[in-house]
Every structure is written in structure tokens, then in C-alpha cells.
């Protein structure tokens, strides 16, 4: 199994798993007792949906500034 870390920043980590051909998206709550949520993403269309949602969030943040 070969894991490639694509992003490791603050409370989010994105890793590509060559062997299983999937993306692991892990997020933590931070704080004293961290809680973790991990998603296994197998389809590129699911990544497209997440990226579209993040871009919309970015657009809304920048128009308020």
C-alpha cells in the first residue's frame, strides 16, 4: 500500500491510496479531546461535488469582505 499525502494542514488531511485507488479525507475537531471523521472517496465525481461546494463557500466568503 502506497499512501501519498496531498494536503496536511491544521485539522484536515487528504491522502491518496494507490493500492485501493481511493482518496482518504480526514478531518479533526481540534481542541482538548479531538474527534476524527474520515471519508473514503472512490469516485472522481464525488471529489468534483466537494470542490464545487468549497468553491461556492470561497465565493461567498470573498464577496462579504
Chimera marker file (.cmm) of the C-alpha trace (Angstrom):
<marker_set name="trace">
<marker id="1" x="0.000" y="0.000" z="0.000" r="1" g="1" b="0" radius="0.5"/>
<marker id="2" x="1.390" y="3.352" z="-1.022" r="1" g="1" b="0" radius="0.5"/>
<marker id="3" x="-0.111" y="6.426" z="0.584" r="1" g="1" b="0" radius="0.5"/>
<marker id="4" x="0.587" y="9.876" z="-0.813" r="1" g="1" b="0" radius="0.5"/>
<marker id="5" x="-0.234" y="12.860" z="1.400" r="1" g="1" b="0" radius="0.5"/>
<marker id="6" x="-1.715" y="15.554" z="-0.825" r="1" g="1" b="0" radius="0.5"/>
<marker id="7" x="-2.603" y="18.031" z="1.925" r="1" g="1" b="0" radius="0.5"/>
<marker id="8" x="-1.852" y="18.152" z="5.635" r="1" g="1" b="0" radius="0.5"/>
<marker id="9" x="-2.974" y="21.432" z="7.151" r="1" g="1" b="0" radius="0.5"/>
<marker id="10" x="-4.459" y="22.280" z="10.543" r="1" g="1" b="0" radius="0.5"/>
<marker id="11" x="-7.384" y="19.892" z="11.056" r="1" g="1" b="0" radius="0.5"/>
<marker id="12" x="-7.579" y="18.389" z="7.554" r="1" g="1" b="0" radius="0.5"/>
<marker id="13" x="-5.594" y="15.743" z="5.736" r="1" g="1" b="0" radius="0.5"/>
<marker id="14" x="-6.043" y="14.421" z="2.195" r="1" g="1" b="0" radius="0.5"/>
<marker id="15" x="-4.267" y="11.203" z="1.228" r="1" g="1" b="0" radius="0.5"/>
<marker id="16" x="-4.314" y="9.169" z="-1.991" r="1" g="1" b="0" radius="0.5"/>
<marker id="17" x="-4.112" y="5.379" z="-1.594" r="1" g="1" b="0" radius="0.5"/>
<marker id="18" x="-2.512" y="3.818" z="-4.696" r="1" g="1" b="0" radius="0.5"/>
<marker id="19" x="-3.353" y="0.256" z="-3.749" r="1" g="1" b="0" radius="0.5"/>
<marker id="20" x="-7.063" y="0.791" z="-3.110" r="1" g="1" b="0" radius="0.5"/>
<marker id="21" x="-7.408" y="3.606" z="-5.677" r="1" g="1" b="0" radius="0.5"/>
<marker id="22" x="-9.215" y="5.936" z="-3.318" r="1" g="1" b="0" radius="0.5"/>
<marker id="23" x="-8.847" y="9.232" z="-1.539" r="1" g="1" b="0" radius="0.5"/>
<marker id="24" x="-8.948" y="9.463" z="2.257" r="1" g="1" b="0" radius="0.5"/>
<marker id="25" x="-10.292" y="12.759" z="3.575" r="1" g="1" b="0" radius="0.5"/>
<marker id="26" x="-9.752" y="13.080" z="7.322" r="1" g="1" b="0" radius="0.5"/>
<marker id="27" x="-10.850" y="15.981" z="9.484" r="1" g="1" b="0" radius="0.5"/>
<marker id="28" x="-10.441" y="16.566" z="13.200" r="1" g="1" b="0" radius="0.5"/>
<marker id="29" x="-12.365" y="18.829" z="15.538" r="1" g="1" b="0" radius="0.5"/>
<marker id="30" x="-9.247" y="20.070" z="17.308" r="1" g="1" b="0" radius="0.5"/>
<marker id="31" x="-9.307" y="21.018" z="20.959" r="1" g="1" b="0" radius="0.5"/>
<marker id="32" x="-8.663" y="19.020" z="24.105" r="1" g="1" b="0" radius="0.5"/>
<marker id="33" x="-10.431" y="15.816" z="23.005" r="1" g="1" b="0" radius="0.5"/>
<marker id="34" x="-10.168" y="15.658" z="19.260" r="1" g="1" b="0" radius="0.5"/>
<marker id="35" x="-12.765" y="13.786" z="17.279" r="1" g="1" b="0" radius="0.5"/>
<marker id="36" x="-11.942" y="12.465" z="13.840" r="1" g="1" b="0" radius="0.5"/>
<marker id="37" x="-14.080" y="11.897" z="10.774" r="1" g="1" b="0" radius="0.5"/>
<marker id="38" x="-12.666" y="10.066" z="7.775" r="1" g="1" b="0" radius="0.5"/>
<marker id="39" x="-14.246" y="9.660" z="4.352" r="1" g="1" b="0" radius="0.5"/>
<marker id="40" x="-13.145" y="7.163" z="1.738" r="1" g="1" b="0" radius="0.5"/>
<marker id="41" x="-13.821" y="8.655" z="-1.685" r="1" g="1" b="0" radius="0.5"/>
<marker id="42" x="-13.749" y="6.264" z="-4.624" r="1" g="1" b="0" radius="0.5"/>
<marker id="43" x="-15.297" y="8.316" z="-7.443" r="1" g="1" b="0" radius="0.5"/>
<marker id="44" x="-13.941" y="11.439" z="-9.110" r="1" g="1" b="0" radius="0.5"/>
<marker id="45" x="-17.491" y="12.858" z="-9.333" r="1" g="1" b="0" radius="0.5"/>
<marker id="46" x="-17.687" y="12.897" z="-5.530" r="1" g="1" b="0" radius="0.5"/>
<marker id="47" x="-14.497" y="14.952" z="-5.419" r="1" g="1" b="0" radius="0.5"/>
<marker id="48" x="-15.997" y="17.310" z="-8.008" r="1" g="1" b="0" radius="0.5"/>
<marker id="49" x="-19.013" y="17.848" z="-5.726" r="1" g="1" b="0" radius="0.5"/>
<marker id="50" x="-16.802" y="18.609" z="-2.724" r="1" g="1" b="0" radius="0.5"/>
<marker id="51" x="-14.631" y="21.010" z="-4.738" r="1" g="1" b="0" radius="0.5"/>
<marker id="52" x="-17.720" y="22.772" z="-6.129" r="1" g="1" b="0" radius="0.5"/>
<marker id="53" x="-19.075" y="23.208" z="-2.606" r="1" g="1" b="0" radius="0.5"/>
<marker id="54" x="-15.766" y="24.604" z="-1.369" r="1" g="1" b="0" radius="0.5"/>
<marker id="55" x="-15.512" y="26.999" z="-4.304" r="1" g="1" b="0" radius="0.5"/>
<marker id="56" x="-19.025" y="28.280" z="-3.588" r="1" g="1" b="0" radius="0.5"/>
<marker id="57" x="-18.096" y="28.755" z="0.070" r="1" g="1" b="0" radius="0.5"/>
<marker id="58" x="-14.978" y="30.651" z="-1.018" r="1" g="1" b="0" radius="0.5"/>
<marker id="59" x="-17.016" y="32.853" z="-3.344" r="1" g="1" b="0" radius="0.5"/>
<marker id="60" x="-19.414" y="33.732" z="-0.532" r="1" g="1" b="0" radius="0.5"/>
<marker id="61" x="-16.568" y="34.494" z="1.879" r="1" g="1" b="0" radius="0.5"/>
<marker id="62" x="-14.811" y="36.787" z="-0.553" r="1" g="1" b="0" radius="0.5"/>
<marker id="63" x="-17.924" y="38.739" z="-1.537" r="1" g="1" b="0" radius="0.5"/>
<marker id="64" x="-18.547" y="39.613" z="2.140" r="1" g="1" b="0" radius="0.5"/>
<marker id="65" x="-15.057" y="41.069" z="2.523" r="1" g="1" b="0" radius="0.5"/>
<link id1="1" id2="2" r="1" g="1" b="0" radius="0.2"/>
<link id1="2" id2="3" r="1" g="1" b="0" radius="0.2"/>
<link id1="3" id2="4" r="1" g="1" b="0" radius="0.2"/>
<link id1="4" id2="5" r="1" g="1" b="0" radius="0.2"/>
<link id1="5" id2="6" r="1" g="1" b="0" radius="0.2"/>
<link id1="6" id2="7" r="1" g="1" b="0" radius="0.2"/>
<link id1="7" id2="8" r="1" g="1" b="0" radius="0.2"/>
<link id1="8" id2="9" r="1" g="1" b="0" radius="0.2"/>
<link id1="9" id2="10" r="1" g="1" b="0" radius="0.2"/>
<link id1="10" id2="11" r="1" g="1" b="0" radius="0.2"/>
<link id1="11" id2="12" r="1" g="1" b="0" radius="0.2"/>
<link id1="12" id2="13" r="1" g="1" b="0" radius="0.2"/>
<link id1="13" id2="14" r="1" g="1" b="0" radius="0.2"/>
<link id1="14" id2="15" r="1" g="1" b="0" radius="0.2"/>
<link id1="15" id2="16" r="1" g="1" b="0" radius="0.2"/>
<link id1="16" id2="17" r="1" g="1" b="0" radius="0.2"/>
<link id1="17" id2="18" r="1" g="1" b="0" radius="0.2"/>
<link id1="18" id2="19" r="1" g="1" b="0" radius="0.2"/>
<link id1="19" id2="20" r="1" g="1" b="0" radius="0.2"/>
<link id1="20" id2="21" r="1" g="1" b="0" radius="0.2"/>
<link id1="21" id2="22" r="1" g="1" b="0" radius="0.2"/>
<link id1="22" id2="23" r="1" g="1" b="0" radius="0.2"/>
<link id1="23" id2="24" r="1" g="1" b="0" radius="0.2"/>
<link id1="24" id2="25" r="1" g="1" b="0" radius="0.2"/>
<link id1="25" id2="26" r="1" g="1" b="0" radius="0.2"/>
<link id1="26" id2="27" r="1" g="1" b="0" radius="0.2"/>
<link id1="27" id2="28" r="1" g="1" b="0" radius="0.2"/>
<link id1="28" id2="29" r="1" g="1" b="0" radius="0.2"/>
<link id1="29" id2="30" r="1" g="1" b="0" radius="0.2"/>
<link id1="30" id2="31" r="1" g="1" b="0" radius="0.2"/>
<link id1="31" id2="32" r="1" g="1" b="0" radius="0.2"/>
<link id1="32" id2="33" r="1" g="1" b="0" radius="0.2"/>
<link id1="33" id2="34" r="1" g="1" b="0" radius="0.2"/>
<link id1="34" id2="35" r="1" g="1" b="0" radius="0.2"/>
<link id1="35" id2="36" r="1" g="1" b="0" radius="0.2"/>
<link id1="36" id2="37" r="1" g="1" b="0" radius="0.2"/>
<link id1="37" id2="38" r="1" g="1" b="0" radius="0.2"/>
<link id1="38" id2="39" r="1" g="1" b="0" radius="0.2"/>
<link id1="39" id2="40" r="1" g="1" b="0" radius="0.2"/>
<link id1="40" id2="41" r="1" g="1" b="0" radius="0.2"/>
<link id1="41" id2="42" r="1" g="1" b="0" radius="0.2"/>
<link id1="42" id2="43" r="1" g="1" b="0" radius="0.2"/>
<link id1="43" id2="44" r="1" g="1" b="0" radius="0.2"/>
<link id1="44" id2="45" r="1" g="1" b="0" radius="0.2"/>
<link id1="45" id2="46" r="1" g="1" b="0" radius="0.2"/>
<link id1="46" id2="47" r="1" g="1" b="0" radius="0.2"/>
<link id1="47" id2="48" r="1" g="1" b="0" radius="0.2"/>
<link id1="48" id2="49" r="1" g="1" b="0" radius="0.2"/>
<link id1="49" id2="50" r="1" g="1" b="0" radius="0.2"/>
<link id1="50" id2="51" r="1" g="1" b="0" radius="0.2"/>
<link id1="51" id2="52" r="1" g="1" b="0" radius="0.2"/>
<link id1="52" id2="53" r="1" g="1" b="0" radius="0.2"/>
<link id1="53" id2="54" r="1" g="1" b="0" radius="0.2"/>
<link id1="54" id2="55" r="1" g="1" b="0" radius="0.2"/>
<link id1="55" id2="56" r="1" g="1" b="0" radius="0.2"/>
<link id1="56" id2="57" r="1" g="1" b="0" radius="0.2"/>
<link id1="57" id2="58" r="1" g="1" b="0" radius="0.2"/>
<link id1="58" id2="59" r="1" g="1" b="0" radius="0.2"/>
<link id1="59" id2="60" r="1" g="1" b="0" radius="0.2"/>
<link id1="60" id2="61" r="1" g="1" b="0" radius="0.2"/>
<link id1="61" id2="62" r="1" g="1" b="0" radius="0.2"/>
<link id1="62" id2="63" r="1" g="1" b="0" radius="0.2"/>
<link id1="63" id2="64" r="1" g="1" b="0" radius="0.2"/>
<link id1="64" id2="65" r="1" g="1" b="0" radius="0.2"/>
</marker_set>
